Amino acid sequence: MSKRTSSSTPSIPLTPLPPPRHPPPFAQHLAPTRPPPQLRNNEDPADNPTPTLTIPDHPGIALTTLSASLFLAGEVSVDRLNAIARHLWVAGRPHHIRSLHRQRMLGRRIVITEDPGMHLLWVDDILFLKPVPEALWSWSFWDEYICAGPEGARDADGEGEGEGEGEGERREGKFFAAAVGLLASYTRLIGHPSDYRIAVAEGLIPDMGWFKWSLLSADIRRTISTPNFPKEKRWRYGELRLARLNSIYKATFRGYSYYYLFTDYNSYFGKNFQVLLIVFAYTSVILAAMQVVVNYREVSPRLAYLGYTFATFAIWFVFAMAFAVILLLLGLFLYHLLATLIKQREAKTKHVA
C-alpha cells in the first residue's frame, strides 16, 4: 500500500485591520471661528520663517503627533470608566443626560472639572462638567490628529509615518470615539437657548451664537447616528452616580474608590456611616419591643428564645461594627501617613538630583 502524502500549506496569521477612518463629526464650515495656532513664546516670525505650530489654546506645546496624542489622553480619555463598562448600569441609565436647565431645576450646581473621567458624574447637588477643549473646535485638528491614527497623522512640518499613503488608507485614531463622546454629550446638555446661555456663562463652550450652535449640534447628532459609528463604552451611558462608581470600584477590587472627595475624617465618617446609624436606631427599637414582649407573663418559650437570639446577635453586631470603624480609622491614618512620607522622600530625591 502506498502511503498518502499530504502537503500542508503553512497558515499565515492574519492581523486584523484597524477600523476605517471617520471624518470629523461636524462640517468644516460649521466649526466655530477660532484664531490660528499661536507661535511659541520664544519665537519671532521675523527670526523663524517656518514657525512652530502649537496645540490650540496651549501656546507652550508644539503641535506634533506625540504631543497631540498625549494631549488627547489627558483631555478626552475615559479608560477607567471603560474598564468597568459592564457594571455602569448600576450607576446610571443608557444615554440619560438631562439638559442644563433641568439640572438647575433639580437644584444641582455645576462644578468645573478638567478630568474627562469626571464629566457628567454627580453626587448630592453637584454635577461635574468638563469644558470642551479648544482643540475640539478645530476642524483641522480633528482631521489631522483625532480622526487619523499615528500612522496617518502628520507633524507640523507636514511629514509623518503615513507619508506616501493615500487618504483612504488612513485609519481611525485611538481617541476618536472618546472625543466624539465628549462633544456629543453637549448636544444633549444644550437643547434650548436657556441651556446655551448657562453653558456660555459657565465657560463650557465658546460663545458662537445660539443659531450656529443649533446647526453645529444638529450636524454632530446626525453624524453619530449613522450605522456602525464608533462609540466609546462609557458614552453608551449618560449621567453616572459617583457614590455608586466608588462602590463598583470596591466590589471589583480595583481600589478603594473611583474618586475620593473627602478632605477630613469627620465628613468621611458622617457620609459613609449614615446607614449604619439608621440600622442601630431600628435595632434599638426592635430590642425594646422584644423586651416588653419577653417580660409579659404568658410568653411562649419559642418567642423567648427568638428574642434572646436576636438580642445576642445585636450585641455582637454593635461590637463588630465598632471594631471595624476603629480599624478603618487606623487604616486611613496609616495610609495618609505613608503617602505623605513617600511624597516627602520623592521630593528630597528630586531636589538632590
C-alpha beads as a LAMMPS data file, in Angstrom:
LAMMPS data file: protein, C-alpha beads

353 atoms
352 bonds

1 atom types
1 bond types

-500.0 500.0 xlo xhi
-500.0 500.0 ylo yhi
-500.0 500.0 zlo zhi

Masses

1 110.0

Atoms # bond

1 1 1 0.000 0.000 0.000
2 1 1 1.222 3.442 -0.797
3 1 1 1.037 5.989 1.887
4 1 1 -0.781 9.243 1.066
5 1 1 1.490 12.214 1.446
6 1 1 -0.404 15.308 2.494
7 1 1 1.152 18.642 1.750
8 1 1 0.012 21.233 4.255
9 1 1 0.316 24.892 3.427
10 1 1 1.644 26.876 6.393
11 1 1 -1.022 29.172 7.759
12 1 1 -0.192 32.844 7.847
13 1 1 -1.697 34.677 10.822
14 1 1 -3.893 37.499 9.687
15 1 1 -3.575 40.744 11.574
16 1 1 -6.953 42.484 11.794
17 1 1 -7.003 45.898 10.214
18 1 1 -7.748 48.853 12.461
19 1 1 -11.142 50.482 11.988
20 1 1 -11.518 52.726 8.944
21 1 1 -11.023 56.440 9.295
22 1 1 -14.112 58.550 10.002
23 1 1 -14.420 62.224 9.103
24 1 1 -14.754 64.914 11.798
25 1 1 -18.185 64.859 13.470
26 1 1 -19.157 68.265 12.053
27 1 1 -18.785 70.045 8.740
28 1 1 -15.817 72.349 8.296
29 1 1 -17.934 75.439 7.641
30 1 1 -19.774 74.917 10.951
31 1 1 -16.614 74.948 13.065
32 1 1 -16.521 77.950 15.418
33 1 1 -14.225 80.657 14.102
34 1 1 -11.043 80.243 16.107
35 1 1 -7.682 82.055 15.798
36 1 1 -4.868 80.059 14.161
37 1 1 -2.470 78.145 16.418
38 1 1 -0.188 80.590 18.167
39 1 1 3.560 80.785 17.964
40 1 1 5.596 79.521 20.842
41 1 1 6.512 82.272 23.265
42 1 1 10.207 82.224 22.436
43 1 1 9.749 82.523 18.674
44 1 1 9.522 85.585 16.465
45 1 1 8.083 85.343 12.935
46 1 1 10.914 87.574 11.700
47 1 1 13.560 85.161 13.010
48 1 1 11.785 81.942 12.024
49 1 1 10.117 81.921 8.594
50 1 1 8.548 78.497 9.350
51 1 1 7.175 78.961 12.880
52 1 1 6.262 76.015 15.073
53 1 1 2.547 75.403 15.375
54 1 1 1.079 74.728 18.795
55 1 1 -1.950 72.921 20.162
56 1 1 -4.945 75.297 20.214
57 1 1 -5.112 77.272 23.466
58 1 1 -1.796 75.725 24.605
59 1 1 0.921 78.001 23.177
60 1 1 3.635 76.203 25.138
61 1 1 3.058 72.794 23.492
62 1 1 4.402 72.266 19.962
63 1 1 1.915 70.535 17.680
64 1 1 3.316 67.101 16.865
65 1 1 1.813 63.634 16.621
66 1 1 3.216 62.657 20.014
67 1 1 2.166 65.849 21.804
68 1 1 -1.328 65.640 20.286
69 1 1 -1.672 62.048 21.475
70 1 1 -0.534 62.933 24.999
71 1 1 -2.842 65.946 24.998
72 1 1 -5.869 63.866 23.974
73 1 1 -5.043 61.216 26.569
74 1 1 -5.418 63.817 29.297
75 1 1 -8.375 65.685 27.777
76 1 1 -10.780 63.027 26.457
77 1 1 -9.654 59.554 27.600
78 1 1 -12.152 57.674 29.801
79 1 1 -10.245 54.392 30.130
80 1 1 -11.037 53.998 33.833
81 1 1 -14.765 54.017 33.107
82 1 1 -14.345 51.783 30.066
83 1 1 -12.654 49.226 32.319
84 1 1 -15.852 48.877 34.378
85 1 1 -18.247 49.378 31.462
86 1 1 -20.248 46.206 32.124
87 1 1 -21.062 47.459 35.639
88 1 1 -22.051 51.010 34.674
89 1 1 -25.743 50.056 34.571
90 1 1 -25.565 50.197 38.367
91 1 1 -24.507 53.861 38.295
92 1 1 -26.688 55.277 35.513
93 1 1 -29.053 54.708 32.624
94 1 1 -28.094 54.433 28.941
95 1 1 -27.920 57.790 27.129
96 1 1 -29.640 59.568 30.018
97 1 1 -28.426 63.187 30.032
98 1 1 -30.629 65.978 31.337
99 1 1 -30.319 69.429 29.786
100 1 1 -28.635 72.191 31.771
101 1 1 -31.873 73.990 32.664
102 1 1 -33.247 70.694 34.029
103 1 1 -30.112 70.345 36.161
104 1 1 -30.828 73.777 37.617
105 1 1 -34.445 72.768 38.258
106 1 1 -33.178 69.781 40.260
107 1 1 -31.115 72.152 42.408
108 1 1 -27.759 70.962 41.101
109 1 1 -24.808 73.298 40.826
110 1 1 -22.200 72.910 38.121
111 1 1 -18.634 72.274 39.233
112 1 1 -15.946 72.535 36.554
113 1 1 -13.533 69.610 36.208
114 1 1 -10.651 69.082 33.804
115 1 1 -10.739 65.306 34.279
116 1 1 -12.677 63.699 31.401
117 1 1 -13.425 60.729 33.639
118 1 1 -15.430 63.039 35.939
119 1 1 -17.553 64.585 33.189
120 1 1 -21.307 64.059 33.825
121 1 1 -20.742 62.472 37.232
122 1 1 -22.909 63.735 40.077
123 1 1 -23.046 63.466 43.841
124 1 1 -25.620 65.117 46.108
125 1 1 -26.327 68.514 44.500
126 1 1 -23.082 68.678 42.491
127 1 1 -22.787 67.952 38.759
128 1 1 -19.243 67.737 37.382
129 1 1 -18.799 69.017 33.833
130 1 1 -15.654 69.291 31.734
131 1 1 -15.452 72.254 29.345
132 1 1 -14.877 71.305 25.720
133 1 1 -11.142 71.705 24.971
134 1 1 -10.321 74.406 22.446
135 1 1 -8.737 71.837 20.134
136 1 1 -12.056 70.014 19.665
137 1 1 -13.485 73.105 17.954
138 1 1 -10.715 72.999 15.324
139 1 1 -11.758 71.064 12.236
140 1 1 -8.150 70.759 11.047
141 1 1 -7.066 69.352 14.430
142 1 1 -9.825 66.747 14.158
143 1 1 -8.814 65.864 10.633
144 1 1 -5.098 65.535 11.291
145 1 1 -4.798 64.240 14.835
146 1 1 -8.113 62.785 16.060
147 1 1 -9.725 61.174 13.027
148 1 1 -6.419 59.666 11.898
149 1 1 -4.191 57.440 13.975
150 1 1 -0.434 57.900 14.391
151 1 1 0.204 56.179 11.079
152 1 1 -1.911 58.771 9.288
153 1 1 -1.284 61.944 11.256
154 1 1 1.352 64.411 10.200
155 1 1 3.545 66.655 12.277
156 1 1 3.564 70.405 11.975
157 1 1 6.223 70.201 9.262
158 1 1 3.899 68.115 7.108
159 1 1 5.800 64.840 7.481
160 1 1 4.822 61.729 9.352
161 1 1 4.742 57.981 9.357
162 1 1 1.828 57.972 6.970
163 1 1 3.786 59.626 4.173
164 1 1 3.046 58.020 0.860
165 1 1 -0.280 56.544 1.967
166 1 1 -3.492 57.536 0.313
167 1 1 -6.186 59.430 2.146
168 1 1 -8.446 56.387 2.093
169 1 1 -5.769 54.276 3.835
170 1 1 -5.592 56.433 6.955
171 1 1 -7.098 54.755 9.966
172 1 1 -9.217 55.898 12.855
173 1 1 -7.338 57.495 15.745
174 1 1 -7.177 55.973 19.206
175 1 1 -9.093 58.806 20.880
176 1 1 -11.669 59.396 18.167
177 1 1 -14.621 57.722 19.916
178 1 1 -13.779 59.348 23.269
179 1 1 -13.513 62.818 21.713
180 1 1 -16.793 62.386 19.848
181 1 1 -18.481 61.186 23.045
182 1 1 -17.406 64.276 24.975
183 1 1 -18.535 66.597 22.196
184 1 1 -21.817 64.732 21.679
185 1 1 -22.683 64.952 25.378
186 1 1 -23.107 68.711 24.953
187 1 1 -25.672 68.207 22.214
188 1 1 -27.873 66.715 24.940
189 1 1 -26.904 69.172 27.657
190 1 1 -27.667 72.152 25.421
191 1 1 -31.040 71.836 23.736
192 1 1 -32.627 75.237 24.397
193 1 1 -31.465 78.862 24.349
194 1 1 -31.537 78.846 28.153
195 1 1 -29.164 75.853 28.179
196 1 1 -26.864 77.687 25.785
197 1 1 -26.737 80.767 27.994
198 1 1 -25.880 78.631 31.034
199 1 1 -23.110 76.803 29.116
200 1 1 -21.532 80.032 27.879
201 1 1 -21.760 81.662 31.321
202 1 1 -20.059 78.644 32.937
203 1 1 -17.309 78.614 30.282
204 1 1 -18.270 75.165 28.973
205 1 1 -18.369 76.174 25.297
206 1 1 -17.322 79.331 23.402
207 1 1 -19.907 81.957 22.576
208 1 1 -20.654 81.219 18.934
209 1 1 -24.309 82.286 18.962
210 1 1 -27.395 80.133 19.506
211 1 1 -28.152 79.842 15.789
212 1 1 -24.700 78.482 14.900
213 1 1 -24.710 76.142 17.893
214 1 1 -28.052 74.715 16.763
215 1 1 -26.641 73.932 13.318
216 1 1 -23.429 72.506 14.778
217 1 1 -25.316 70.365 17.317
218 1 1 -27.680 69.013 14.664
219 1 1 -24.726 68.105 12.431
220 1 1 -22.988 66.245 15.278
221 1 1 -26.148 64.306 16.150
222 1 1 -26.689 63.407 12.507
223 1 1 -23.108 62.166 12.179
224 1 1 -23.101 59.964 15.285
225 1 1 -26.474 58.449 14.378
226 1 1 -25.071 56.824 11.225
227 1 1 -24.860 52.999 11.305
228 1 1 -21.709 51.430 12.744
229 1 1 -20.442 54.744 14.051
230 1 1 -17.840 54.003 16.779
231 1 1 -18.962 54.668 20.344
232 1 1 -16.873 54.585 23.489
233 1 1 -18.186 52.124 26.082
234 1 1 -18.515 54.850 28.696
235 1 1 -20.584 57.037 26.364
236 1 1 -23.241 54.381 25.996
237 1 1 -24.371 55.783 29.335
238 1 1 -25.122 59.323 30.402
239 1 1 -25.054 60.764 33.907
240 1 1 -23.390 58.491 36.468
241 1 1 -23.602 58.487 40.247
242 1 1 -20.178 58.946 41.789
243 1 1 -21.157 57.155 45.006
244 1 1 -22.122 54.033 43.045
245 1 1 -18.930 54.191 40.985
246 1 1 -16.985 54.165 44.247
247 1 1 -18.981 51.086 45.313
248 1 1 -18.232 49.389 41.982
249 1 1 -14.522 50.025 42.492
250 1 1 -14.684 48.460 45.938
251 1 1 -16.746 45.463 44.769
252 1 1 -14.439 44.738 41.806
253 1 1 -11.261 45.208 43.897
254 1 1 -9.934 47.976 41.640
255 1 1 -9.280 50.349 44.508
256 1 1 -10.888 51.965 47.492
257 1 1 -12.825 54.476 45.401
258 1 1 -13.139 55.798 41.868
259 1 1 -12.682 59.373 43.077
260 1 1 -12.007 60.429 46.672
261 1 1 -13.931 63.575 47.589
262 1 1 -13.361 63.782 51.337
263 1 1 -10.722 66.026 52.892
264 1 1 -11.190 65.170 56.583
265 1 1 -12.345 62.250 58.721
266 1 1 -15.479 63.974 60.016
267 1 1 -17.015 64.371 56.556
268 1 1 -15.911 60.855 55.545
269 1 1 -17.478 59.044 58.503
270 1 1 -20.504 61.332 58.504
271 1 1 -21.191 60.450 54.863
272 1 1 -20.387 56.755 54.851
273 1 1 -21.952 55.646 58.131
274 1 1 -25.377 57.240 57.959
275 1 1 -26.900 53.879 57.021
276 1 1 -25.162 52.233 59.960
277 1 1 -26.708 54.764 62.367
278 1 1 -30.156 54.034 60.918
279 1 1 -29.575 50.289 61.430
280 1 1 -28.615 50.915 65.053
281 1 1 -31.750 53.014 65.582
282 1 1 -34.056 50.328 64.174
283 1 1 -32.240 47.641 66.158
284 1 1 -32.767 49.604 69.364
285 1 1 -36.497 49.899 68.668
286 1 1 -36.792 46.171 67.928
287 1 1 -34.864 45.224 71.081
288 1 1 -37.062 47.494 73.212
289 1 1 -40.203 45.908 71.734
290 1 1 -38.832 42.404 72.341
291 1 1 -38.020 43.279 75.940
292 1 1 -41.650 44.264 76.517
293 1 1 -42.863 41.020 74.920
294 1 1 -40.434 38.790 76.849
295 1 1 -41.393 40.392 80.173
296 1 1 -45.014 39.503 79.534
297 1 1 -46.078 36.602 81.759
298 1 1 -47.585 34.279 79.167
299 1 1 -44.827 34.458 76.564
300 1 1 -44.092 31.233 74.655
301 1 1 -40.671 29.578 75.029
302 1 1 -40.136 29.834 71.282
303 1 1 -40.661 33.609 71.293
304 1 1 -38.418 33.983 74.337
305 1 1 -35.671 32.021 72.583
306 1 1 -36.083 34.148 69.450
307 1 1 -35.779 37.343 71.489
308 1 1 -32.673 36.031 73.272
309 1 1 -31.036 35.036 69.965
310 1 1 -31.738 38.374 68.297
311 1 1 -30.515 40.335 71.320
312 1 1 -27.280 38.340 71.385
313 1 1 -26.752 38.892 67.664
314 1 1 -27.418 42.650 68.045
315 1 1 -24.840 42.950 70.812
316 1 1 -22.179 41.176 68.791
317 1 1 -23.094 43.206 65.705
318 1 1 -22.618 46.503 67.561
319 1 1 -19.228 45.367 68.890
320 1 1 -18.163 44.148 65.424
321 1 1 -19.143 47.426 63.756
322 1 1 -17.363 49.485 66.410
323 1 1 -14.224 47.378 65.924
324 1 1 -14.477 47.744 62.116
325 1 1 -14.793 51.544 62.378
326 1 1 -11.718 51.714 64.605
327 1 1 -9.742 49.534 62.170
328 1 1 -10.878 51.686 59.230
329 1 1 -9.885 54.893 61.004
330 1 1 -6.487 53.434 61.852
331 1 1 -6.028 52.192 58.271
332 1 1 -6.873 55.585 56.781
333 1 1 -4.479 57.312 59.164
334 1 1 -1.617 54.945 58.295
335 1 1 -2.368 55.229 54.564
336 1 1 -2.216 59.019 54.586
337 1 1 0.890 58.960 56.811
338 1 1 2.731 56.603 54.448
339 1 1 1.614 58.585 51.393
340 1 1 2.961 61.784 52.966
341 1 1 6.299 60.154 53.828
342 1 1 6.652 58.737 50.295
343 1 1 5.905 62.130 48.737
344 1 1 8.483 63.780 51.004
345 1 1 11.118 61.201 50.058
346 1 1 10.391 61.683 46.340
347 1 1 10.646 65.455 46.735
348 1 1 14.015 65.117 48.522
349 1 1 15.284 62.744 45.810
350 1 1 14.329 65.171 43.040
351 1 1 15.906 68.060 44.951
352 1 1 19.184 66.176 45.365
353 1 1 19.164 65.131 41.716

Bonds

1 1 1 2
2 1 2 3
3 1 3 4
4 1 4 5
5 1 5 6
6 1 6 7
7 1 7 8
8 1 8 9
9 1 9 10
10 1 10 11
11 1 11 12
12 1 12 13
13 1 13 14
14 1 14 15
15 1 15 16
16 1 16 17
17 1 17 18
18 1 18 19
19 1 19 20
20 1 20 21
21 1 21 22
22 1 22 23
23 1 23 24
24 1 24 25
25 1 25 26
26 1 26 27
27 1 27 28
28 1 28 29
29 1 29 30
30 1 30 31
31 1 31 32
32 1 32 33
33 1 33 34
34 1 34 35
35 1 35 36
36 1 36 37
37 1 37 38
38 1 38 39
39 1 39 40
40 1 40 41
41 1 41 42
42 1 42 43
43 1 43 44
44 1 44 45
45 1 45 46
46 1 46 47
47 1 47 48
48 1 48 49
49 1 49 50
50 1 50 51
51 1 51 52
52 1 52 53
53 1 53 54
54 1 54 55
55 1 55 56
56 1 56 57
57 1 57 58
58 1 58 59
59 1 59 60
60 1 60 61
61 1 61 62
62 1 62 63
63 1 63 64
64 1 64 65
65 1 65 66
66 1 66 67
67 1 67 68
68 1 68 69
69 1 69 70
70 1 70 71
71 1 71 72
72 1 72 73
73 1 73 74
74 1 74 75
75 1 75 76
76 1 76 77
77 1 77 78
78 1 78 79
79 1 79 80
80 1 80 81
81 1 81 82
82 1 82 83
83 1 83 84
84 1 84 85
85 1 85 86
86 1 86 87
87 1 87 88
88 1 88 89
89 1 89 90
90 1 90 91
91 1 91 92
92 1 92 93
93 1 93 94
94 1 94 95
95 1 95 96
96 1 96 97
97 1 97 98
98 1 98 99
99 1 99 100
100 1 100 101
101 1 101 102
102 1 102 103
103 1 103 104
104 1 104 105
105 1 105 106
106 1 106 107
107 1 107 108
108 1 108 109
109 1 109 110
110 1 110 111
111 1 111 112
112 1 112 113
113 1 113 114
114 1 114 115
115 1 115 116
116 1 116 117
117 1 117 118
118 1 118 119
119 1 119 120
120 1 120 121
121 1 121 122
122 1 122 123
123 1 123 124
124 1 124 125
125 1 125 126
126 1 126 127
127 1 127 128
128 1 128 129
129 1 129 130
130 1 130 131
131 1 131 132
132 1 132 133
133 1 133 134
134 1 134 135
135 1 135 136
136 1 136 137
137 1 137 138
138 1 138 139
139 1 139 140
140 1 140 141
141 1 141 142
142 1 142 143
143 1 143 144
144 1 144 145
145 1 145 146
146 1 146 147
147 1 147 148
148 1 148 149
149 1 149 150
150 1 150 151
151 1 151 152
152 1 152 153
153 1 153 154
154 1 154 155
155 1 155 156
156 1 156 157
157 1 157 158
158 1 158 159
159 1 159 160
160 1 160 161
161 1 161 162
162 1 162 163
163 1 163 164
164 1 164 165
165 1 165 166
166 1 166 167
167 1 167 168
168 1 168 169
169 1 169 170
170 1 170 171
171 1 171 172
172 1 172 173
173 1 173 174
174 1 174 175
175 1 175 176
176 1 176 177
177 1 177 178
178 1 178 179
179 1 179 180
180 1 180 181
181 1 181 182
182 1 182 183
183 1 183 184
184 1 184 185
185 1 185 186
186 1 186 187
187 1 187 188
188 1 188 189
189 1 189 190
190 1 190 191
191 1 191 192
192 1 192 193
193 1 193 194
194 1 194 195
195 1 195 196
196 1 196 197
197 1 197 198
198 1 198 199
199 1 199 200
200 1 200 201
201 1 201 202
202 1 202 203
203 1 203 204
204 1 204 205
205 1 205 206
206 1 206 207
207 1 207 208
208 1 208 209
209 1 209 210
210 1 210 211
211 1 211 212
212 1 212 213
213 1 213 214
214 1 214 215
215 1 215 216
216 1 216 217
217 1 217 218
218 1 218 219
219 1 219 220
220 1 220 221
221 1 221 222
222 1 222 223
223 1 223 224
224 1 224 225
225 1 225 226
226 1 226 227
227 1 227 228
228 1 228 229
229 1 229 230
230 1 230 231
231 1 231 232
232 1 232 233
233 1 233 234
234 1 234 235
235 1 235 236
236 1 236 237
237 1 237 238
238 1 238 239
239 1 239 240
240 1 240 241
241 1 241 242
242 1 242 243
243 1 243 244
244 1 244 245
245 1 245 246
246 1 246 247
247 1 247 248
248 1 248 249
249 1 249 250
250 1 250 251
251 1 251 252
252 1 252 253
253 1 253 254
254 1 254 255
255 1 255 256
256 1 256 257
257 1 257 258
258 1 258 259
259 1 259 260
260 1 260 261
261 1 261 262
262 1 262 263
263 1 263 264
264 1 264 265
265 1 265 266
266 1 266 267
267 1 267 268
268 1 268 269
269 1 269 270
270 1 270 271
271 1 271 272
272 1 272 273
273 1 273 274
274 1 274 275
275 1 275 276
276 1 276 277
277 1 277 278
278 1 278 279
279 1 279 280
280 1 280 281
281 1 281 282
282 1 282 283
283 1 283 284
284 1 284 285
285 1 285 286
286 1 286 287
287 1 287 288
288 1 288 289
289 1 289 290
290 1 290 291
291 1 291 292
292 1 292 293
293 1 293 294
294 1 294 295
295 1 295 296
296 1 296 297
297 1 297 298
298 1 298 299
299 1 299 300
300 1 300 301
301 1 301 302
302 1 302 303
303 1 303 304
304 1 304 305
305 1 305 306
306 1 306 307
307 1 307 308
308 1 308 309
309 1 309 310
310 1 310 311
311 1 311 312
312 1 312 313
313 1 313 314
314 1 314 315
315 1 315 316
316 1 316 317
317 1 317 318
318 1 318 319
319 1 319 320
320 1 320 321
321 1 321 322
322 1 322 323
323 1 323 324
324 1 324 325
325 1 325 326
326 1 326 327
327 1 327 328
328 1 328 329
329 1 329 330
330 1 330 331
331 1 331 332
332 1 332 333
333 1 333 334
334 1 334 335
335 1 335 336
336 1 336 337
337 1 337 338
338 1 338 339
339 1 339 340
340 1 340 341
341 1 341 342
342 1 342 343
343 1 343 344
344 1 344 345
345 1 345 346
346 1 346 347
347 1 347 348
348 1 348 349
349 1 349 350
350 1 350 351
351 1 351 352
352 1 352 353
